[in-house]
Amino acid sequence: MRLTAEELLAGGSLTYTVAIPDEQLRPGANGPANGPAGEGQEARTVVLRPLTVTDIQVIVKAAREDDLLTSSLILQRTLVEPRLAAAQIMALPAGLVKFLVDEVNRISGLATTGDALAEAVQAPLSRACFVLAREFGWTPQAVSEMTVGQILLYLELLNCGATPGEEAK
């Protein structure tokens, strides 16, 4: 069954109520006030919406000019309730900002699950890059800039018994 344009666009207008753990609101606090919300406390929530392509384009453009604005722009664009001014977002505790940005990434479909991460690490190309970095002393960045053909060539050298330093011969 094919989706309509309206069905595809509907996800961008959805909102999600996210419970904020008390330890994010009062980091380092001790005692009953820091207990779980289920113990006589009502859950404290915010309403978030997922990032859209337009949001990401604006954030990426701004991030080129100032890397520190990325998280605050993400929250400024996605925090539906309560609405906060940019100065208020910049005054939030860093741990709370990280928690909220992680939640925005999750509801936007941008988060990597533990299973997906484990699968990526086990992927043959990922393993090959790790082996080359280890065997030849290259940085992960250097290996990631190689073509698949180059990766295969160096793996073949390793299979033939070449040692680091011999690859230039």
C-alpha positions as CSV (number, residue, x, y, z in Angstrom):
1,M,0.0,0.0,0.0
2,R,1.5,3.3,-1.0
3,L,1.5,6.3,1.3
4,T,0.0,9.6,0.4
5,A,1.9,12.9,0.8
6,E,-0.4,13.8,3.7
7,E,0.5,10.5,5.5
8,L,4.3,11.1,5.0
9,L,4.0,14.7,6.2
10,A,1.8,13.9,9.2
11,G,4.8,12.6,11.3
12,G,6.3,16.1,11.3
13,S,3.4,17.6,13.1
14,L,3.1,14.9,15.8
15,T,3.9,15.9,19.4
16,Y,5.2,13.6,22.2
17,T,4.9,14.1,25.9
18,V,8.2,13.2,27.6
19,A,8.7,12.6,31.3
20,I,11.7,14.3,32.8
21,P,13.5,12.2,35.4
22,D,13.8,14.0,38.6
23,E,17.6,13.6,38.6
24,Q,17.7,15.7,35.4
25,L,15.8,18.5,37.1
26,R,17.8,18.4,40.4
27,P,21.1,16.8,39.7
28,G,22.9,15.6,42.8
29,A,19.8,16.2,45.0
30,N,19.4,13.7,47.9
31,G,16.4,12.5,49.8
32,P,12.8,11.8,49.0
33,A,12.4,14.7,46.7
34,N,14.7,12.9,44.3
35,G,12.7,9.6,44.3
36,P,10.8,8.2,41.3
37,A,7.6,10.0,40.3
38,G,5.6,6.9,41.1
39,E,6.1,7.5,44.9
40,G,3.4,10.1,45.4
41,Q,4.9,12.5,42.8
42,E,3.3,13.4,39.5
43,A,5.6,12.9,36.5
44,R,7.0,16.2,35.2
45,T,6.7,16.4,31.5
46,V,7.4,18.5,28.4
47,V,6.0,18.3,25.0
48,L,8.4,17.9,22.1
49,R,7.9,17.6,18.3
50,P,10.3,15.8,15.9
51,L,12.9,17.6,13.9
52,T,12.0,18.3,10.3
53,V,14.4,18.6,7.3
54,T,13.9,22.4,7.5
55,D,14.9,22.4,11.2
56,I,18.0,20.4,10.4
57,Q,19.0,22.8,7.6
58,V,18.6,25.8,9.8
59,I,20.5,24.2,12.7
60,V,23.4,23.0,10.4
61,K,23.7,26.5,8.9
62,A,23.9,28.0,12.4
63,A,26.3,25.3,13.7
64,R,28.8,26.3,11.0
65,E,28.9,29.7,12.6
66,D,28.7,28.6,16.3
67,D,29.0,25.0,17.4
68,L,27.6,25.9,20.9
69,L,24.2,26.9,19.5
70,T,23.3,23.5,18.0
71,S,21.7,22.0,21.2
72,S,19.9,25.2,22.1
73,L,18.6,25.6,18.5
74,I,17.3,22.0,18.5
75,L,15.4,22.7,21.7
76,Q,14.2,26.1,20.6
77,R,12.7,24.6,17.4
78,T,11.2,21.4,19.0
79,L,10.1,22.3,22.5
80,V,6.4,22.8,22.2
81,E,5.4,23.1,25.9
82,P,6.7,25.0,27.7
83,R,7.9,27.5,25.1
84,L,11.3,28.9,26.2
85,A,13.2,31.9,24.9
86,A,16.7,31.3,23.6
87,A,18.2,32.9,26.8
88,Q,16.2,30.5,28.9
89,I,17.3,27.5,27.0
90,M,21.0,28.6,27.3
91,A,20.4,28.8,31.1
92,L,19.2,25.1,31.4
93,P,21.5,22.6,33.1
94,A,23.8,20.9,30.6
95,G,22.6,17.4,31.7
96,L,18.9,18.4,31.1
97,V,19.8,19.8,27.7
98,K,21.6,16.5,26.7
99,F,18.6,14.5,27.9
100,L,16.1,16.6,25.9
101,V,18.2,16.5,22.8
102,D,18.6,12.8,23.1
103,E,14.8,12.5,23.3
104,V,14.3,14.8,20.3
105,N,16.7,12.6,18.3
106,R,14.8,9.5,19.4
107,I,11.4,10.9,18.4
108,S,12.9,12.2,15.1
109,G,14.2,8.7,14.2
110,L,17.8,9.9,14.5
111,A,18.8,7.9,17.5
112,T,20.9,4.7,17.2
113,T,19.6,1.8,19.2
114,G,22.1,-0.4,21.0
115,D,21.2,-3.3,18.6
116,A,21.7,-1.1,15.5
117,L,25.1,0.1,16.9
118,A,26.1,-3.5,17.6
119,E,25.1,-4.5,14.1
120,A,27.1,-1.7,12.5
121,V,30.2,-2.6,14.5
122,Q,29.8,-6.2,13.3
123,A,29.4,-5.2,9.7
124,P,32.3,-6.5,7.5
125,L,33.4,-3.1,6.3
126,S,33.5,-1.7,9.9
127,R,35.6,-4.7,11.0
128,A,37.9,-4.2,8.0
129,C,38.5,-0.5,8.9
130,F,39.2,-1.5,12.5
131,V,41.7,-4.2,11.4
132,L,43.5,-1.8,9.0
133,A,43.7,0.9,11.7
134,R,45.1,-1.5,14.2
135,E,47.6,-3.3,11.8
136,F,48.9,-0.3,10.0
137,G,48.6,2.3,12.8
138,W,46.3,4.5,10.9
139,T,43.7,6.7,12.5
140,P,40.0,5.9,12.0
141,Q,39.7,9.1,10.0
142,A,42.4,8.0,7.6
143,V,40.8,4.7,7.1
144,S,37.3,6.2,6.6
145,E,38.7,8.4,3.8
146,M,39.9,5.3,1.8
147,T,37.9,3.9,-1.1
148,V,36.5,0.3,-0.8
149,G,39.1,-0.7,-3.4
150,Q,41.9,0.6,-1.3
151,I,40.5,-1.2,1.8
152,L,40.3,-4.5,-0.1
153,L,43.8,-4.1,-1.4
154,Y,45.3,-3.5,2.0
155,L,43.3,-6.4,3.5
156,E,44.7,-8.6,0.7
157,L,48.2,-7.5,1.7
158,L,47.5,-8.5,5.2
159,N,46.2,-11.9,4.1
160,C,49.4,-12.4,2.1
161,G,51.4,-11.8,5.2
162,A,52.6,-8.3,4.6
163,T,53.6,-6.4,7.7
164,P,53.2,-2.7,8.4
165,G,55.8,-0.8,6.4
166,E,55.8,-3.3,3.5
167,E,52.7,-1.8,1.9
168,A,54.8,0.9,0.2
169,K,57.1,-1.7,-1.6
